[in-house]
Amino acid sequence: MPGSPYTDLDRPPLSAARLRRALVAPHGPWRHLDLRTETGSTNADAAEAARAGAAEGLVVVAERQTDGRGRRGRVWQSPARAGIAASVLLRPGEAVAERDWRPVPATGYGWLPLLAGVALVEAVGRLAELDAGLKWPNDLLVEGAKCAGVLAEAVPPDQPGPPPAVVLGIGLNVTLRADELPTNPTGLPATSLQLAGAAATDRDPLLRALLRALADWYDRWRAAGGDAVASGLREAYLDSCLTVGRPVRVLLPGGGEVTGDATGVDADGHLVVATAAGPRNLAAGDVLHLR
């Protein structure tokens, strides 16, 4: 049957009812889950909801994404039900009295995509039983190939005053076959959990584990007022980061590049690169691992 979710038995559909029972609670971490058969971009959907006043804790999941966004305006697509495409709406600049959370300064928002990367590593390690790591800032690598990515977008309010919301989008290749893998503009090969020999490729428990890990780290980070050191986030990130300690070439968003040794991640989540001209702290860029 054309369009039937059961035409590929290796890729069963997700159940909104089961996911809501497992993940949605009156006081969080996730307050609403919207599962869509197809959409252009889950990040765009979540951002639209943020502009309409949606509360923190919205999760948008798509079985197929036709115009997903990556860093630097790149498009990310995946066959139907072959991966996880999910975006969450967060409002870290707002206080939450019942959880004793004070507002996080906007200067701390840079840790959110790294936080999502740590959650990805934990979920993939726990469920898929794969040894995964992160290429700064948040590309999930398995055996040197990219298996997932994260895109964080700030959503400013319509009127000045309130702090911006943040949408975190996560794309994870689960059962993509070799001929379905995307091409990376930087030349980094792609893979999927299935191709990497994952112990589990059922998207339902993978998505649950990912969202729970994301909620757990967000809770720790918010409880610490957005302090990545006090929350343990910086330490966890460095434990998972494959970039620190190796020579790199970083392609900068505005053109140009920086080459040197990646020596650490600073208090704002920026990559520290020791160059011939001295250390550089980079807020963004495409990292190429050099041998």
N, C-alpha and C positions, 0 to 999 in steps of 0.2 A: 504494500500500500504506500504510494508516494506520500512523503511527509510524516509517516507513522514513526513514533519514537522507538518502535520495536523492529525496524528494518535492519538494524545492526545490533545483534544480541550481545556483542562484546561491550556495548555502550548503552546500558539501560538508563532511562530517565531518572532524574532526581524527583523526590516526593516532597512537595512544599509542606504537606501536613506533618510528615515525620520530622523534617528539619525544624519546623516551628516548635513542635513538642520538645525537641531536644535542646533548642537554643534560645528560644524567646521566653523571657520571664518578666513579671511586672516591674521589677526594679533593675533590669539589665542582666547580663551585659548587653544583650541585643533586644531591642524593643519591637522591632518589626522586620519581617523577612518577606521580600518581594521576589518571587521566582518567575522569570520570564522565559518563554520558549525561545524567543529571538529578540535581540535588540541591537541597535547600532553600537552603543557603548554604555557599559554599566556605570562608568565614571560620569558620563554626561547625564545619565538618568539620576544618579545620586546628587549631582550638583544642582540639577533642576529642582529636585525635592528640597535641597538645602535653601535655595533661593525662595522657595514657596513657604519656608518656615518649618520644615520637618525637624523633629527633635533628634538629638544624638541617639545613635543606636540603630539606625536604619541599615539593613543589609540588602543589596540588590545583587541577584545572581541570575546569570543567563546561561541557557543551554547552548546557545550559539550567539556569537558576537560578530557582527559584520563590519564594524568600523571602530574596533577597540583602539585606544590611544596608548602609545608608548612615549618614552622620553624624546624630546626634540621633534615632536610632531609626527613620529612614525606611526604606522598603522599596524595593529596586531589582530590577526584573525585566526580562527581555529574551526575545524569541522565540528558539526553538531555533536555534543555530548562527549567530545574527546578530551576535554580539559575542564578546568575550573576557571570561570571568569566571574569575579565577585568584587564588589565595591562596598565600603562601609562609610557611613557618615559620622564624623566626630566633631565635637565642639569643645576643644580643649581650653578655649578662652573663657568659658562660662563656669561659674562656681556650681557645685552640686552639694547642697547642704546635707542631704541624707547620707551621703558617702564621705562627708568631710573633705571634699575636694575644693581647693582654692583655684582660681584661674591660673592657667599657665601662660607666662609671657610669650608673645609671638616669636621671640628669639629662640625659644626652645622647640618650635614646631619642626625644625630640621631633623629631629630625632625620630619623627613618626615613620618615615619610610624605612629607616634602619630597624625600627621596632618591628615593622611588618616582616622584614627580612629574617629577623631572629625567630619570629613565630613560624615562618615557612620552614626554616631549618629544623625546628623542633617537631613540627607536624610530619614532615617527610621522613625524618629519622625514626620517629615513633611508629608510624603506620607502614611506610614503604620499606623501612629498614635499610635505607641507603645512606652512605656517608656523603652528606652534602655540605657545601660551604657557600660563602657569599663573596662575590666580586663587588667591591665598593661601587655604589652605595648599597644596592640590594638585589643584584642579579643572583639567582640561585644556580649554582654550578654543581653538576654531578659528573665526576670523571672528566673535568675540564670543559664540559659542554653546558650550554644554558638550558635550564629546564623551566625556569619561572622568572618573572619580573614584577616589579612594583612601580606604580606611578602615583605620586601624591600631588594633589591639586588643592590650592587654597581657593575658597569660594567667598569673596567679599560680600558684605550685606548690601542691600539696595540703598540704604541710607547710612551716612557716616555715624560712627559711634560704637556699635557692637563689634566684637572681634570676628575675624573671618572663621568660617567653618573649614574643615579639612576633609577631603574625600581621599580615601586610600583604595586604590584599585590593584587587584592581584590577579595575574594570569599564570596558571600552572598547566604545563603540558602533561597529561596523564596517560592517554592511550594513543597518542599520535604515532603513526607508522612512519618509517623512514621517508617515504615519498610525500608525506604531508607536513614535514617539518618546515618552519619558516626560515627565510634567509636573513642572516644578521648583517646589517651594513658594515659592521666593523670586522667581519670575517670570523667571529666566534661561532663555532659549530653549535647546533641546537640538538636537543635530545628530549625524550619523554621518560616518565617514570617506567613505563612498560619496556621501552628499549633499553633502559639501564638495569633491568632485571629486578624491579621492585617486588617486594613480598606481597604487596596489596595494591590494587589499582581501582578499587571500588570508590567512586567519587563521594558517596554519601559519608562514610566515616572519615575520609580525607578532609572534606569540607568542614565537618564538625570539629575535627582535631585542629584545623587551621584557625577557625573562628574562636575556639576556646583558648588556644594559645595566644591569639591576638588580644582577646579580652583580658586575659591574665596579665600580659605585659603592660597593656594600657592601664589597667587598674594599679599596678605597681608604680608606673611612671606618674600617673595622676596623684597617687597618694604621696609621692615624694615631691609634689609641686613641679613636675617636669624636669627634675634633676636626674640626668642619666646615670651619674655616678652613684648617688644615694639609692636609686631604685635597683641597681645591679645591671641596668641595661647596657651600659658601656662595656662592662666586663664580659657580659654574655655576647655582645656583638664582636668584640675582639677575639673571643674564643672561636667564633664561627667565620671570621674574616680571612679569606685566602689572599687578599691583596697586601695587607701589612706584612712587611719583611721581605718584599721582593721588588725587583726593578720594574718600573711601569712607564708607559707613555700615556698621557691623558690628553684627549682631544677636547678642547674647551668649547663651550657653547657659542661664543662669539667669534670663533676662528682661532687658529694658533694651537699650540700644544705645549705641554710641560713634560720633560723626561727626567727621571731620577729614581731614587729609592723611596718607596712608601714606608714611612717610619711609624705611623700611628694615626689615630683619629682624635681630634681635639674635643674640647668640652661642648662644642656646637655640632659635632658629628661630621666636621669637615675632614677631608683626607689631607694628611701632612706628607708632603713630598720633599725630600732633600735633593735639591738641584745643585748644579755647579755654582749658581749665583746665590745660593742660600735656601732656607726652607720656604716652601709655599704651602699655604693652607687653602685648599680648593673646596668650594661649596658645591660645584657641579662639574660634570664632564664624563666622557666615555673613557673608561679605563681599559688599556690593553696590557695584559701581563706579558712581560718580556722574559726571555730565557737567559 
